[in-house]
């Protein structure tokens, strides 16, 4: 039972991590091609990555 729950949590965390990386890579690519201002890149990165970090921390606390 415990390993089943751990497996589900691992899958959720893997998806969250890959989404964070995908958002960062996309924003960086847009900034490098001059389709996104550097200030906007900072806002996107900070809000999304920070928000997801908080969500991940809460998920870990609930699982612990």
C-alpha positions as CSV (number, residue, x, y, z in Angstrom):
1,X,0.0,0.0,0.0
2,X,2.8,2.5,1.0
3,X,4.8,1.7,-2.1
4,X,1.7,2.4,-4.3
5,X,1.3,5.8,-2.7
6,X,5.0,6.6,-3.1
7,X,4.9,5.6,-6.8
8,X,2.0,8.0,-7.4
9,X,3.8,10.8,-5.5
10,X,6.9,10.2,-7.6
11,X,5.0,10.4,-10.8
12,X,3.4,13.7,-9.8
13,X,6.7,15.2,-8.8
14,X,8.3,14.1,-12.0
15,X,5.6,15.9,-14.0
16,X,5.9,19.1,-11.9
17,X,9.7,19.2,-12.3
18,X,9.5,18.7,-16.1
19,X,6.8,21.4,-16.4
20,X,9.0,23.8,-14.5
21,X,11.9,23.1,-16.7
22,X,9.8,23.3,-19.9
23,X,8.4,26.7,-18.8
24,X,11.9,28.0,-18.1
25,X,13.3,26.7,-21.4
26,X,10.4,28.2,-23.4
27,X,10.8,31.6,-21.7
28,X,14.5,31.5,-22.2
29,X,14.2,30.7,-25.9
30,X,11.7,33.5,-26.4
31,X,13.9,35.9,-24.6
32,X,16.9,34.9,-26.7
33,X,15.0,35.3,-30.0
34,X,13.9,38.8,-28.9
35,X,10.2,37.8,-28.6
36,X,10.2,38.3,-24.8
37,X,11.6,41.2,-22.8
38,X,14.1,40.2,-20.1
39,X,11.9,41.8,-17.4
40,X,9.0,39.6,-18.6
41,X,11.3,36.6,-18.4
42,X,12.1,37.3,-14.8
43,X,8.4,37.7,-14.0
44,X,7.5,34.4,-15.7
45,X,10.3,32.5,-14.2
46,X,9.8,33.9,-10.7
47,X,6.1,33.4,-10.6
48,X,5.8,30.0,-12.1
49,X,8.9,28.4,-10.6
50,X,8.3,30.0,-7.2
51,X,4.6,29.0,-7.3
52,X,5.4,25.4,-8.3
53,X,8.0,25.3,-5.6
54,X,5.5,26.1,-3.0
55,X,3.0,23.6,-4.3
56,X,5.7,20.9,-4.4
57,X,6.7,21.7,-0.8
58,X,3.0,21.5,0.4
59,X,2.6,18.2,-1.4
60,X,5.7,16.8,0.3
61,X,4.5,18.0,3.7
62,X,1.1,16.3,3.2
63,X,2.8,13.1,2.1
64,X,5.2,13.1,5.1
